[in-house]
Amino acid sequence: MQWYSMKMVTINCRPAASKITARMGSGKTKDISDAILKVLDYYAVFAYPPLESELYRFLGVKTTRERFTKTLHKMRRLQLIAASQKEENRYCHFGSKKIFEHFYERKLLSQAKLDRSRTFFQLIRRFPVIRYAAISGSLSMLNGHPEDDVDVFLVTARGRMWSGRLVSLLSALALGKKRPRGVKHAPDALCLNLYFDARNLTIPRDKQNEYIGHELLQLRPVFDLDGIGQALLQSNSWIYTLFPNAAQPHNSKEHSPDNIKNDGGKVSPVLVHHEVARPGDARRTRFSFTGIGDFVERLARALQLPRIQRHTTRERITDTQLWFFPDDFQDKLSERIVLRHLS
């Protein structure tokens, strides 16, 4: 029951540092090649071959797309990295080519999982207290496993976080899709693990790290009624310190909701459509600012908060954000990357 759900594996196929230096030389090109390998190190932990656009977006050094592409092609010629033979420009360490085959299997599985969750999003889209919904974790990258649930991130109208959580939980329960408490593996269940009130979209300072930065930029929006997706990035400008190229335009078509397809190859009518506000949406949200709405919000909080507190471990509960997860995934991720270099 966590935002952090991408499976970690160990694949130790990174070329030795001496080999990289000998082949890439020194200077700017060497810095870029090192940065590329670090991105591949990160994604290798999840057995995920990133797209070329993702490699560029998550580089730790600022560079032009032209210089990046030139370095990438050189690394490929020198057999430091490998590229997928399919239509997509995906990459991995040269000795990890099996990752491609495994990923394309998981991609088909993930598309089917997302398609099966569409009824839930159609339902919660009808409640004016919920303004933004996105898929996070492994399924946001189409990298899910058979036992994976569906991680959901929701942003509610201002001052309506508890109401939004209540209607989303009831919707999941009504559909028989809510993940039971304490169950480790619940395939296709909905893990409603992160709620933000639109008043506060800023990630807490102690969570502003590489992993959360990746998750933020990798969110797969389902609907966005108030331009919250853009506001979310603007409220978290710290990600551009970690990933300076992410602020530059990139080919979003490679990783966008419009690219999710279901088993039959047809575009899924809900998950692929990144909805924006339509005429009438503003009128529908007025209830959220009435006295009745305030009463419902207080009641929803009174019903839910005591139950949450009885089971609290490392959850974060504030007036504007609810984080439900038991582990610090950034620490585990850092340890796993270090172990890959030592093994």
N, C-alpha and C positions, 0 to 999 in steps of 0.2 A: 504494500500500500504506500507507494512512494513515487515521486517524480523520477527518481533515479532507478530506472529499470532495465537499462541496456545490459545484456549479458556480457560478462568479462571472460576472455579466454587468454591463453598464453601462446603466442606465436613469436618465436625468437629468430627472425630472419633479417634483421637490420644489418647492413654492411658495417664492417669495422671502421672506426674513425680514421685509421691510417689509410685505409683503402679509399675513403671519401676524399681525403686531402690530396692523395696522390693523383686522383682522377679529376677532381674539380679545381685544384689549385687553391689560391687564396683570394682575398678581396671580396667584393660585393657578390660575385657569383657563388663563392663558397658560403657566404652568409645566407643567401637565398636557398641554396641546396640543403644546408643544415636545417633551416626553418621548414622546408618541405618534408624532410625526414622526421622532424618532430611532430608535424601534423599526422604523418603516417603512423608514427609510434602511438599517438593518442588513439587513432581509429583502429589500429591493430588490436588494441585491448578488447575491442568490441567485435572483432572480425568483420569490420565494415570497410569496404573500398570506397573512399570518397570520390566524388565527382571533381573534375578539374576546377570548377567554380568554387567548390568547397575548400579545396586545397588553398586556393588563392585567398578566399575570404578569411580563413583561420590562420594565415601566416602570422608569425610573431614579429616580422619586420615589414616595414613599409616599402613597397616597390611598385613599379608600373606593371601593368598587365603584360606588356610586351617583353620586359626583361624576365618576368616570371615564366612566361611561355617558352622563351628561349632556353632558360635554365632547365625547365622541365624536360624539354626535348633532348637536351644534352645528357641529362641524367638517364633518360630512357636508352639513348644510344650506348651509354657506358654500362648499361645493365645494373644500375643502382636501384632502379624502380621498374615496375612492369605496368603495362596498360591493358585494360580489358579489350578483348577482340570483338565485343558486341558494339552496338551503335553508340552506347554511352561512353564518354571519356572518363573512366574510373581508373584509379591507380592503387598500387600497394607496393610493399617492399618486393624486390625482384624474386626473393626466395619464397614468396607467399602466394603464388598464383592460384592455388586451390581456393583462396578466399573468394574469388570471383564466382565460381560455380556454386559455392554454398550461399553466397549472397543472393543470387538470382532465384534460388529456391525460396529463401526467406522473403524475398520481395513479393512473390506471388502469394505466399501465405499471409503476408501483412496486408496486402490489398484486399484479400477476402475478409480478414478480421475487421478492417475499417468499414468495409461495406456492410457487415453485419451489425455495426454499431450505429448506423445512420438513423434508425428510428428514434433512438434516444435524443439525438441532436435535433431532429425534426420536432420532437415534443418540447424540449426545453426552449427552443427558439420562440415558442408561443408565449413564454412568460417574460413580461417586460422588465423584470428585475435582473435578468441575465442578458448582458450586453455583448459578451465576447466568449467564444469557446474555441479551444485549440487542443490538438493532440500533442503530447510530449513523450519523451522517452524513446524507446527503440522503434515504436511504430511510426513516430514522426519521421524517421529515416527509412521506413519500409524495411526494417532489419529485425522484425520480431521472430520469436520462436513459438512453437506450438503451444507451450504452456503459458505464454504471456497474456496478461490482461491488457486493458486499454487505459493508459494514463491520460487523465483529462484535467486541463487547466481552465478555470472559469474566472471571468471578471464580471462583477455585478454592478448595477447602478449605484450611484453615490449613496452611502448610508444604507445599503440593502444587502450586505454580505450574508447575514444570517438567514434572511428570507430566501436569497438565491441558493444557499446551500440546502435549505430545507426542501425547496421544490425540486432541486436536482436529485437529492437523495430519494425523495418519494417517487420521482419519475423512474429512476433506476430500479427501485424496488418493484414498482408496478410492472415493469418490463421483465422482471426476473434477472436483471443484469448487474445488480450491485454486488461488489466483492464482499464476502463475509469477513467479519473481523477475525484476525488470527489465522486465516487461511493463506498459506504461502503461495500456492499455485492455483489460480482460478482462470483457466483459459477463456478469453473473450469477455470476461467480466469487466465492469467499469470501475476503475480505481480513481475516485474523485478526491485527489490528494492535494490540490492547491487552489485556493480561492483568494482573489484580490478584490478589494473595494476600489472602485474607479477613483476614489480620492487619493489613493496612495499606490502607485505602480512601481515604486522604486524598490529594488532588491535590497534587503538589509546588508549593511556594510560587511558583516562577518560572513556573508554568503557570496560576496563578489569575487568569485574565483573562476578559473579556467573552465571547470565543468559547468557551472551555472551559466557562464557566458555562452558556451556551446549550446546548451539547452534553450536559452533565450532566442538565439539566432536560428535554431533549428525547429522552433515551434511550427506546427502545421495547422494554420487557422481553419476552422470550419465555418464560423460566421463572425462578423465584426460589424456591429451596428452603429458604433460611434467613432470609428477611426482609432480604436484603442490599440491596435497592433502597432501603429506608428508612434502613438503616445508612449507605449511601453518601451520602445527603443530610445525615444528621446529622454525618458526619465532614467535611463540606465546608460548614460554616455560613457561610463567606465569600461564598457565592453570594447570601445574603440581604442583604448589604451592597450588592451590585451591583443586586439585584432585590428590593427590600423587600416587594413584594406577593406574591412567590412563596411566602412562608411562610404566607400566608392561604389558606383553602380556596378552590378554584376548580372549575369544572365540568370535571372530568377526563374526562367521557364524550366531549368533543369531540376529545380527543387521547389515546386509550388503545388498548392492544392489542385490546380487544374491538370496535374499529371497523374492523379490517382485514378486507376481504372479497376473495375471489378473483374471477377473471373471470366466473364464473357467478353471482355474487352471494351465494354461500354463504360462511359464516364459515369461514376456514381453521382446521382443527382444532388446529394447533400454534401458529402465530404469534399467534393472537388470544387464546390462553389464558395469562394470567399465572399460572402455577402457583405454589402455595405448598407448604410442607412437608406431607407426608402421613405417616400412621403407617408406620413401617418405614424412612423415610428416614434417621433417626438411626443405625439399625443398619447401613445400607448404607455409612455413612461411617466406621465403626470401622476398616476396613482402612487408612484413611488415617493412622491413628495407631499402627499396629503397626510392629514392627521391619522387616517385609517392605516396608511402605509407605515407610519411611525409605530402605531400600536402593534401591527403585525410583526414588524421587525423586532420590537422588544419581546414579544411573545416567542418568536422563533429563537431568539437568543436564550431566553429563559428555559426553553425546552431542550436545547442542544448543549449548552455550555457545561452544565453539571455532568452530563454523560461523558463528554469529552474529557473533562478533568479527572474523572474516575479512572480513565485508561491512559492518562498522559505519561509518556516516557520522555522523548526528545522533541515532541511536537512544539511548534511555535504558534501561539495564539495571541493576537493583538486585536485592536479595534478595527483594523483595516486589512489584515492578512491572516490567513490560516494555512499553515504548512503541516502536512501529516507525513512524517517519515521517521524511521527508527535509527538510521545510520548516517554517518558523515561520508558520503560517497567520494568526495574530493580526496580525502586521506587514503581511501582504498585504491583509488585510481592512481595517485602518485606512487604508492607502494608498488603497484603492479607494473608500472612503467619502469621503475628502478630495477625490479627483479628481472624484467626482460633484458635489460642491459647487462646485468651481472651473470645471467645464465648462459 
